[in-house]
Amino acid sequence: MKLRFNKTYVIITIVLFITEALIAIYLKQGFIRHTFGDFFSGYTYLLLL
C-alpha cells in the first residue's frame, strides 16, 4: 500500500488547526472553548492519522 499526499485533507487539517488556535487564544473560558475546542482537537487528530 502506497501513501499519497491528499491536498484536501491537508487543507481541512490546517483550517481546523487555525480555528482551534483562535479559540484557544481569544476565548479564555466558556461553553465554546470547552466544547468546540475539544471537538476540533479530536477531529484534527483523527485527520492526521
C-alpha positions in Angstrom: 0.0 0.0 0.0 1.4 3.3 -1.0 0.6 6.6 0.8 -0.4 9.5 -1.3 -0.5 13.2 -0.5 -4.0 14.5 -0.5 -4.4 18.3 -0.7 -8.0 18.3 0.5 -7.2 16.6 3.8 -4.2 18.9 4.4 -6.3 22.0 3.8 -9.0 20.7 6.1 -6.5 19.9 8.8 -4.8 23.4 8.6 -8.2 25.2 8.7 -9.3 23.2 11.8 -5.9 23.8 13.5 -6.2 27.6 12.9 -9.7 27.5 14.2 -8.6 25.7 17.3 -5.7 28.1 17.8 -8.0 31.1 17.5 -10.5 29.6 20.0 -7.6 29.0 22.4 -6.2 32.5 22.0 -9.4 34.6 22.1 -11.8 32.6 24.3 -10.4 32.1 27.8 -13.5 30.4 29.3 -17.0 29.4 28.4 -19.0 26.8 26.6 -17.5 27.4 23.1 -13.9 26.8 24.2 -14.6 23.7 26.3 -17.0 22.0 23.8 -15.9 23.0 20.3 -12.2 23.2 21.2 -12.2 19.6 22.3 -14.2 18.6 19.2 -11.8 20.3 16.8 -8.8 18.9 18.6 -10.1 15.3 18.3 -11.2 15.7 14.7 -7.8 17.2 13.8 -6.1 14.3 15.5 -8.2 11.8 13.5 -7.4 13.5 10.2 -3.7 13.3 11.0 -3.8 9.5 11.4 
